[in-house]
């Protein structure tokens, strides 16, 4: 609140009244601090472009994370297959690999400018989309769902796709 309110103060009001949240009077309100945000020197400034890049990469990371985590957690809880416990152990080990390692791979490769651009976005989105913590959180939530509900849906003829989409996903909305 202080930062937001101070952004509307004039330079003089910032110096004379630093303790107030908002400008001290109505004539001290100004938008001059935002003037160089969108356009600087007659050209579009880089800041809005950077913000749009951050917004779309964050949105892509969120969508990919939710999809991967839901599908993986469902498979690990409700599907019976050989090697399931080994996969869970591997995922716990994978949590120890920091995302910084992914960004260091770029330094070892010599990429063209277009390739570098795509590579950077690839390594911004994919490691966050494969975050194991969120998947394990979802897995623990799925384990709390009573198996009788899933068994009842199976006995009514529902397949895994229907159980996932109409039963498990709505229950997992809060998680």
C-alpha positions in Angstrom: 0.0 0.0 0.0 2.8 2.4 0.8 4.6 1.7 -2.5 1.3 2.1 -4.4 0.3 5.3 -2.6 3.8 6.8 -2.9 3.8 6.2 -6.7 1.0 8.8 -6.9 2.9 11.4 -4.9 4.8 14.3 -6.5 8.5 14.5 -5.9 8.1 17.3 -3.4 5.4 15.4 -1.5 7.7 12.3 -1.4 10.4 14.3 0.3 8.2 16.4 2.7 5.8 13.6 3.7 7.5 10.2 3.4 5.5 8.8 6.3 2.0 9.2 4.7 0.5 6.4 2.7 -1.0 8.6 0.0 -0.4 12.1 -1.2 -1.0 14.7 1.5 -3.5 16.8 -0.6 -5.5 16.4 -3.8 -3.3 18.7 -5.7 -0.2 16.5 -4.9 -1.7 13.5 -6.8 0.2 12.8 -10.0 0.8 10.2 -12.7 4.2 11.5 -13.7 5.9 8.4 -12.3 4.0 6.3 -14.8 4.7 8.5 -17.8 7.8 6.6 -18.8 6.4 3.2 -18.2 4.6 2.7 -21.5 6.3 5.1 -23.8 9.8 6.5 -23.4 11.4 8.8 -26.0 8.5 8.3 -28.4 8.9 4.5 -28.5 7.2 1.7 -26.6 9.3 1.0 -23.6 10.6 -2.5 -22.9 8.9 -2.8 -19.5 5.4 -3.7 -20.9 7.0 -6.2 -23.2 8.9 -7.8 -20.3 5.6 -7.9 -18.2 3.8 -9.6 -21.1 6.6 -12.1 -21.4 6.4 -12.8 -17.6 2.6 -13.1 -17.7 2.4 -15.6 -20.6 5.3 -17.7 -19.3 3.7 -17.8 -15.8 0.3 -18.7 -17.3 1.9 -21.4 -19.4 3.7 -22.8 -16.4 0.6 -22.9 -14.3 -1.5 -24.7 -17.0 1.3 -27.2 -17.6 1.9 -27.8 -13.9 -1.8 -28.3 -13.2 -2.3 -30.7 -16.1 0.9 -32.7 -15.4 0.3 -32.9 -11.7 -3.3 -34.0 -12.0 -2.5 -36.7 -14.5 0.6 -38.0 -12.7 -1.0 -38.0 -9.2 -4.1 -39.8 -10.6 -1.9 -42.4 -12.2 0.2 -43.0 -9.1 -2.8 -43.3 -6.8 -5.6 -44.9 -8.8 -3.8 -47.0 -11.4 -2.1 -50.3 -10.4 1.1 -51.0 -12.3 4.5 -52.5 -11.8 7.2 -50.0 -10.7 4.8 -47.5 -9.2 6.8 -47.3 -5.9 10.1 -46.9 -7.9 8.6 -44.0 -9.8 7.6 -42.3 -6.5 11.1 -42.8 -5.1 12.6 -41.3 -8.3 10.3 -38.3 -7.9 11.5 -37.7 -4.4 15.0 -37.8 -5.7 14.2 -35.5 -8.5 13.0 -32.9 -6.0 16.7 -32.5 -5.0 17.6 -31.3 -8.5 17.4 -27.5 -8.4 16.0 -25.6 -11.4 19.2 -23.7 -11.7 20.9 -26.7 -13.2 18.5 -26.4 -16.2 19.5 -22.8 -16.8 23.2 -23.8 -16.7 22.8 -26.1 -19.6 22.4 -23.1 -21.9 25.9 -22.0 -21.1 27.3 -25.2 -22.4 25.5 -24.9 -25.8 26.2 -22.5 -28.7 22.7 -21.5 -30.0 21.6 -19.0 -32.6 19.6 -15.9 -31.5 16.2 -17.5 -32.5 17.2 -20.8 -30.9 18.4 -19.0 -27.8 15.0 -17.2 -27.5 13.0 -20.4 -27.7 15.5 -22.3 -25.5 15.2 -19.7 -22.7 11.4 -19.9 -22.7 11.5 -23.7 -22.9 13.7 -23.8 -19.7 11.5 -21.2 -18.0 8.3 -23.2 -18.4 9.3 -26.9 -18.4 11.1 -27.1 -15.0 8.3 -25.3 -13.3 5.8 -27.5 -15.0 7.6 -30.6 -13.7 7.8 -29.4 -10.1 7.5 -32.5 -8.0 6.3 -30.8 -4.8 2.9 -29.9 -6.3 2.5 -33.3 -7.8 3.2 -34.9 -4.4 0.7 -32.5 -2.8 -1.9 -33.6 -5.3 -1.0 -37.3 -4.8 -1.5 -36.9 -1.0 -4.9 -35.3 -1.6 -5.9 -38.1 -4.0 -4.9 -40.7 -1.4 -7.4 -39.0 1.0 -10.3 -39.6 -1.4 -12.2 -42.7 -0.1 -11.6 -45.6 -2.4 -15.2 -46.6 -2.1 -16.2 -43.5 -4.3 -13.9 -44.6 -7.1 -14.9 -48.2 -6.8 -18.6 -47.2 -6.9 -17.9 -45.2 -10.1 -16.1 -48.2 -11.6 -19.0 -50.5 -10.8 -21.3 -48.1 -12.5 -19.2 -48.6 -15.7 -17.1 -45.4 -15.5 -13.7 -45.6 -17.1 -10.5 -43.9 -15.8 -11.1 -40.9 -18.1 -14.6 -40.3 -16.7 -13.5 -40.9 -13.1 -10.6 -38.5 -13.6 -12.6 -35.7 -15.3 -16.0 -36.0 -13.4 -15.0 -37.2 -10.0 -11.4 -36.7 -9.1 -10.7 -33.3 -10.7 -13.8 -31.5 -9.2 -12.8 -32.9 -5.8 -9.2 -31.6 -6.3 -10.3 -28.1 -7.2 -9.3 -26.7 -3.8 -5.9 -28.4 -3.9 
